[in-house]
Amino acid sequence: MAIEPPETLSSDDEIVACDGGDGALGHPRVWLNMEGRGQVPCPYCGRLYVLAAAHGHAAAHAH
């Protein structure tokens, strides 16, 4: 049985809140700071938050 990869969510903000997304079946809300890294995983559920602006900025400098 294969394990599904964690969900990846894009954010326009460097600080995000994650609660697992399943209401009462989720996890305690935690605030995650990407600290200029452009992404951060949730320590509870493994969701990966990616800074949307980081992708656009990198793409703009790829030329």
LUMRO-939737 format. One line per 8 residues: their letters; for each residue x, y, z of N, C-alpha, C, O, CB. Coordinates in pm, 1 decimal, always signed. Glycine has a CB too. Layout:
// LUMRO-939737
A	X:Y:Z:X:Y:Z:X:Y:Z:X:Y:Z:X:Y:Z; ...
END
This chain:
// LUMRO-939737
MAIEPPET	+84.1:-117.6:+0.0:+0.0:+0.0:+0.0:+88.8:+124.2:+0.0:+170.7:+141.4:+90.3:-95.8:-0.4:+121.7; +73.8:+209.8:-98.9:+155.7:+330.4:-111.9:+101.0:+441.9:-23.0:-20.1:+455.8:-5.6:+161.0:+376.9:-259.2; +191.8:+519.8:+32.1:+152.7:+634.9:+114.0:+137.6:+754.8:+21.9:+225.1:+782.8:-60.0:+257.6:+663.7:+227.5; +25.4:+825.6:+35.9:+2.0:+943.6:-46.2:+95.5:+1056.2:-3.3:+119.4:+1074.3:+116.1:-145.3:+988.7:-36.3; +149.1:+1132.6:-99.6:+233.2:+1245.9:-62.5:+148.0:+1352.3:+6.1:+27.8:+1360.5:-18.8:+304.7:+1304.8:-187.0; +209.3:+1434.3:+92.8:+131.5:+1538.6:+159.9:+80.8:+1641.1:+59.1:+138.4:+1659.5:-48.1:+216.1:+1607.8:+268.2; -26.3:+1706.0:+95.5:-86.2:+1808.5:+12.3:+5.5:+1930.3:+6.1:+67.6:+1965.9:+106.3:-225.3:+1847.5:+65.8; +14.6:+1994.0:-109.2:+92.0:+2116.5:-124.7:-3.7:+2231.3:-148.1:-87.8:+2226.4:-238.0:+194.0:+2104.9:-240.8
LSSDDEIV	+9.6:+2335.4:-66.2:-76.9:+2453.1:-75.8:+7.1:+2575.9:-102.4:+115.4:+2591.4:-46.1:-160.0:+2471.7:+52.6; -42.6:+2662.9:-187.9:+26.5:+2786.9:-221.4:-27.9:+2899.2:-133.9:-147.5:+2903.6:-105.0:+10.0:+2821.2:-372.1; +60.4:+2990.5:-91.5:+19.5:+3102.8:-8.5:+87.4:+3230.0:-56.5:+202.8:+3227.4:-99.2:+52.5:+3076.4:+139.4; +15.3:+3341.2:-49.3:+72.9:+3471.2:-82.9:+143.6:+3531.8:+37.5:+217.3:+3629.4:+23.5:-35.7:+3566.4:-133.9; +121.6:+3474.4:+156.2:+180.9:+3525.1:+279.3:+291.3:+3432.1:+328.1:+282.8:+3310.4:+311.5:+73.7:+3541.9:+387.6; +395.1:+3490.2:+388.4:+506.6:+3411.2:+438.9:+470.6:+3336.6:+568.2:+535.0:+3237.5:+602.6:+627.0:+3501.2:+462.6; +367.9:+3384.3:+639.6:+321.2:+3318.8:+761.9:+184.1:+3258.7:+734.5:+93.7:+3328.3:+688.3:+315.5:+3419.2:+882.1; +168.6:+3130.1:+762.8:+42.8:+3059.6:+737.1:-2.7:+2986.8:+862.8:+77.1:+2957.8:+951.9:+58.5:+2960.0:+619.9
ACDGGDGA	-132.0:+2957.9:+868.2:-188.5:+2880.2:+978.9:-237.5:+2747.4:+923.2:-299.1:+2743.1:+816.7:-304.9:+2957.8:+1050.3; -210.4:+2639.4:+995.0:-256.6:+2507.5:+952.5:-329.0:+2440.9:+1068.8:-280.4:+2441.2:+1181.9:-137.9:+2419.3:+903.2; -446.2:+2383.5:+1039.6:-520.9:+2309.9:+1141.4:-557.9:+2169.8:+1091.7:-643.1:+2102.7:+1150.0:-647.8:+2387.4:+1180.9; -493.7:+2127.5:+985.1:-521.5:+1995.0:+930.2:-637.8:+1992.8:+834.4:-651.8:+1898.0:+757.1:-547.6:+1899.2:+1040.4; -722.6:+2095.5:+837.2:-830.7:+2108.4:+741.0:-949.5:+2015.9:+757.5:-1039.6:+2018.8:+673.7:-777.2:+2088.8:+610.3; -954.1:+1934.2:+861.3:-1064.6:+1839.8:+875.0:-1155.7:+1873.3:+992.9:-1216.5:+1783.6:+1051.3:-1010.7:+1699.5:+890.6; -1165.5:+2001.4:+1028.4:-1251.4:+2040.8:+1139.9:-1209.1:+1973.3:+1268.8:-1093.0:+1982.4:+1308.8:-1396.5:+2007.8:+1109.6; -1301.9:+1906.1:+1333.7:-1273.7:+1838.7:+1461.0:-1175.6:+1722.5:+1444.5:-1115.0:+1678.7:+1542.3:-1403.3:+1787.8:+1523.0
LGHPRVWL	-1159.6:+1672.8:+1322.8:-1068.3:+1561.7:+1297.7:-928.4:+1608.9:+1258.3:-840.4:+1526.9:+1232.0:-1124.5:+1472.6:+1189.2; -907.8:+1739.8:+1254.2:-777.9:+1795.3:+1216.7:-680.8:+1791.4:+1333.8:-679.2:+1694.7:+1409.9:-793.7:+1938.8:+1166.5; -599.9:+1895.7:+1348.9:-503.8:+1905.0:+1458.3:-506.2:+2047.0:+1513.6:-568.5:+2134.4:+1453.3:-360.4:+1865.9:+1410.9; -440.6:+2072.6:+1626.0:-438.6:+2208.2:+1680.4:-381.8:+2305.9:+1576.2:-289.0:+2272.4:+1502.6:-354.9:+2213.2:+1811.4; -438.7:+2426.3:+1571.2:-390.2:+2527.3:+1476.9:-248.7:+2569.2:+1514.6:-221.7:+2603.4:+1629.8:-484.5:+2650.3:+1474.3; -159.3:+2566.3:+1417.4:-22.0:+2611.5:+1436.0:+8.1:+2718.3:+1330.8:-43.1:+2713.8:+1219.0:+79.1:+2492.1:+1425.9; +91.7:+2813.7:+1369.2:+135.7:+2918.4:+1277.3:+274.4:+2881.7:+1229.6:+363.0:+2851.8:+1309.6:+134.4:+3059.8:+1345.1; +292.9:+2884.2:+1098.4:+418.5:+2843.0:+1037.1:+478.5:+2960.8:+960.3:+408.3:+3028.8:+885.4:+396.8:+2721.1:+943.2
NMEGRGQV	+606.8:+2984.3:+979.0:+675.5:+3094.9:+914.6:+777.1:+3040.0:+815.2:+865.0:+2962.1:+852.3:+744.2:+3185.7:+1019.3; +765.3:+3080.0:+690.5:+856.7:+3031.2:+587.4:+995.3:+3094.8:+598.0:+1089.6:+3046.0:+535.7:+798.4:+3057.9:+449.9; +1009.3:+3201.0:+674.3:+1138.0:+3265.2:+704.1:+1228.5:+3281.2:+583.2:+1347.8:+3252.0:+590.7:+1210.2:+3186.4:+808.3; +1173.4:+3327.1:+472.3:+1253.8:+3349.1:+353.5:+1292.9:+3222.3:+278.7:+1362.2:+3229.9:+177.2:+1375.8:+3422.3:+390.9; +1250.1:+3106.6:+326.6:+1283.2:+2978.8:+261.0:+1192.4:+2948.9:+143.0:+1227.7:+2870.5:+54.9:+1274.7:+2864.9:+361.0; +1075.2:+3011.4:+141.3:+983.2:+2989.0:+30.7:+889.5:+2871.1:+49.4:+797.7:+2852.0:-30.4:+1060.1:+2969.5:-93.2; +911.2:+2790.9:+154.7:+821.1:+2679.1:+182.9:+841.0:+2632.3:+325.7:+946.1:+2653.8:+386.0:+844.4:+2562.8:+84.2; +737.2:+2567.4:+378.9:+745.8:+2512.1:+514.0:+645.9:+2396.7:+526.4:+531.1:+2410.4:+484.0:+717.9:+2622.3:+622.1
PCPYCGRL	+687.7:+2282.9:+584.1:+595.2:+2171.9:+606.1:+527.7:+2185.7:+742.8:+587.4:+2238.8:+836.5:+669.2:+2036.3:+595.8; +405.7:+2138.9:+754.2:+337.9:+2135.7:+882.8:+391.2:+2016.4:+961.9:+393.7:+1904.6:+910.4:+182.7:+2127.2:+865.1; +433.8:+2038.7:+1086.6:+486.9:+1927.4:+1165.9:+381.0:+1825.5:+1207.2:+415.3:+1713.1:+1244.0:+553.9:+1981.0:+1288.8; +253.2:+1862.5:+1201.7:+145.5:+1770.5:+1239.2:+100.4:+1682.7:+1123.1:+100.5:+1560.1:+1133.6:+27.3:+1848.5:+1292.2; +61.3:+1746.7:+1011.1:-2.3:+1670.3:+903.0:+84.7:+1655.3:+778.6:+50.6:+1578.4:+688.7:-131.3:+1735.9:+864.6; +196.0:+1727.4:+772.0:+285.6:+1714.1:+658.6:+249.5:+1799.2:+538.1:+320.3:+1795.8:+437.4:+290.3:+1573.7:+617.7; +140.2:+1876.1:+545.9:+108.6:+1964.6:+434.0:+227.8:+2054.8:+407.0:+294.3:+2100.8:+499.8:-18.8:+2048.9:+463.1; +254.5:+2079.7:+279.2:+364.5:+2167.2:+242.3:+306.2:+2299.1:+194.2:+228.4:+2302.6:+98.9:+454.6:+2102.2:+133.2
YVLAAAHG	+344.2:+2406.9:+260.2:+301.6:+2540.9:+220.6:+414.7:+2604.2:+141.2:+529.3:+2607.7:+186.0:+263.5:+2628.7:+345.0; +380.6:+2654.7:+21.5:+478.9:+2713.3:-68.9:+440.4:+2858.4:-93.0:+324.0:+2888.8:-119.4:+487.4:+2634.1:-203.4; +537.1:+2946.8:-84.0:+513.7:+3088.5:-106.1:+494.7:+3113.7:-255.4:+586.6:+3092.4:-334.5:+630.6:+3173.2:-50.2; +375.6:+3159.0:-293.7:+343.6:+3181.1:-434.3:+432.4:+3288.9:-494.3:+474.5:+3276.2:-609.3:+196.8:+3219.3:-450.3; +461.7:+3393.7:-420.2:+545.7:+3502.7:-470.9:+686.4:+3453.8:-501.1:+750.5:+3505.3:-592.8:+550.9:+3617.8:-370.1; +735.7:+3356.8:-427.2:+870.1:+3303.5:-450.4:+876.7:+3236.6:-587.5:+978.0:+3246.3:-656.7:+909.4:+3202.8:-339.0; +769.2:+3168.8:-626.4:+767.4:+3103.1:-756.8:+765.4:+3206.1:-867.9:+837.9:+3191.7:-966.4:+646.6:+3009.9:-768.8; +683.6:+3309.9:-854.2:+677.3:+3414.4:-955.8:+807.2:+3491.0:-964.8:+849.8:+3525.8:-1074.9:+563.8:+3509.6:-926.7
HAAAHAH	+871.4:+3518.3:-853.0:+997.8:+3591.8:-849.1:+1108.3:+3511.1:-916.2:+1186.6:+3565.1:-994.3:+1036.9:+3625.3:-703.7; +1114.2:+3383.7:-886.1:+1217.0:+3298.0:-945.4:+1195.5:+3285.7:-1096.1:+1291.3:+3286.0:-1173.5:+1216.0:+3158.3:-879.5; +1070.1:+3275.1:-1136.6:+1041.3:+3262.2:-1279.1:+1077.9:+3389.9:-1353.5:+1123.1:+3384.0:-1467.8:+893.5:+3228.8:-1301.1; +1058.9:+3505.5:-1289.7:+1090.5:+3632.6:-1352.9:+1240.0:+3647.6:-1374.6:+1282.0:+3717.2:-1466.9:+1038.2:+3747.8:-1269.1; +1321.8:+3583.0:-1290.5:+1466.2:+3594.8:-1302.5:+1529.4:+3478.9:-1379.2:+1651.8:+3469.6:-1388.7:+1527.4:+3604.0:-1166.0; +1446.4:+3391.5:-1433.4:+1497.4:+3274.3:-1504.5:+1545.2:+3309.9:-1645.0:+1618.1:+3232.0:-1706.4:+1389.7:+3166.6:-1512.3; +1506.1:+3424.8:-1696.4:+1542.6:+3461.0:-1834.1:+1681.1:+3514.1:-1843.2:+1726.8:+3549.0:-1952.0:+1447.8:+3562.0:-1889.6
END
